[in-house]
Each structure stands twice: as C-alpha cells, then as structure tokens.
Amino acid sequence: MSNRIVLQQDANGVPIQTLRPRPAGGHKIDFTLSSVRNGTAFSPSSGFVELWATQDCFIRFGDTSVAAAAGGGDKFLPANQWSPPYPLKGATHVAAIRAGATNGSLYVSEMD
C-alpha cells in the first residue's frame, strides 16, 4: 500500500489543490451587539478560513484592531450555512457582530 496522495484532476489533467482543516485551527467567537474578534491570530500557514454562524452576523477580516459593523459594507454571513473558503490575504483576525436581535457564535476553521 502506497502513502502517496493522489489529487483529483481537472478536465485538462491538472491536479486540483484541495484544502484541509489545519490541526488546532478552530476558533469560536461569541458575538453580540458589540464587535468581537478572535483572540488568537490565524496561523501564517493558513491561507483560507471557512465560517459557520449560529445567528445572522456581519464579519470583517483584518489585524488585531479589526472591528465589524452592522451593515456598512461588511460581509453578511447567514445563520446555519457554511461559508465558501475565504482567502486570508494577510488578515490575522476576523471580527463579528450580530445582524439581528439575537447573539450568536461564529465558528472559524483555518484551512491550508
């Protein structure tokens, strides 16, 4: 039995790079009427994150000072749906704020 990893290929035979969850790369952010961000920075080896929220929220990526705002151009994330992978592009943190009347939790999975 071989330990070799075989990637899926596209129609032209080019390997398709797949993402995998980074070990210990999970974050939980309990958001409220005030913006809250993850306390631990994303790993430099993580290129993407996937998100899941228990309630509708707005999110914004940035550095240690990032803050989300309700509306105003921040990304809306609906409740109970996995997001597509978001590229971090240098962001070290994500902030969330509730979009409705109910507090919730944002679950973040770092991918590499």
N, C-alpha and C positions, 0 to 999 in steps of 0.2 A: 504494500500500500504506500502510495506516494504522499508526502506532506506538501506537495506543490499546490498552490492556489491557482485555480483557473477562473479568469474573469469572463463574464458574458461579453459577447462581441456584437457590434452594430452590423448593419447590412453590408458595410464595406470591410468587415473583418477586423475593425479596430477595437481593441479592448475597451470596455466601458468601466471607468473607475467607479467603484462603489464606496459609499460612506459607511462607517461603522461607529457605534457609540464608543466614546473614549472611557476607559475604566475610571471610576471615581469622578466622572464629568457631569454629574447631575446636580442641579440647583433647584431649590424651592423658594419662591418669593411670595410672601403673603401680602397682597396689595389691598389698599383701602382707598379712601378719598384723597389721600396724600401719596405722592410718588414714592416708590420704594425700589431699590436696586439690589442686585446680588452683592453680597459682602465679599465673596471670594472671586478674584479675577478669573476669566477664562484662561485655559492653558494656551501658551503660544503655539502648541502643535495642533490646536483645534482650528479648523477652517470654517466650520459651519455649526449652526445650532438648529435643533428642532424644538418647537414650543407647544405646550398644551396648557390651556387655562380652564379653570372650573367655572369662571364667570366671564362675561364680555369685559375686555380691557383694551387699553391703548399701551403700546410699547415703543421704546426708543433705545437704540444702541449708542454707546459712546464710551467714555472713560470713567474714572472714579467720581466725576461730578455730574454724570448724566441724570436727567430728570425727565419723566414723561409728563405730558399734559393731556387732559381730557379734550379730545378733538385737536384742533390747531395743527394739523399736518402730521401727527404721529400715527403710526401704523395701528389700525384696528385689528384685534385678534378676537374672533368669536369664541364663545364657550364651547367646550367639549369637541374640539376639532384639532387634529394635529396640523401644525403649520407645515408648509413646504420648508426644506432646509434654507436657512438664511445665511448668506456669507458674512463672516465677521468683519472682513476688510479692516483689520486693525482695532476693532472695538474690543474692549476688555470687560465691559459690563452691559447689562440690559436693565432698563427701568420699566416699571409697570404702574398703572393707575386704573382704578375701576372705571368702566364706561357707563354703568348704571347705578342703581341704588344698593347693590349688594357687593360686599367684599368677596374676594376670592383668592385663589392660589395660582401662580404661574409656575409650571414645571419646565425646566430647561435641560435639554440633553445635548452635551457637546459631542460633535462628530469629527472624525478625522479619517 
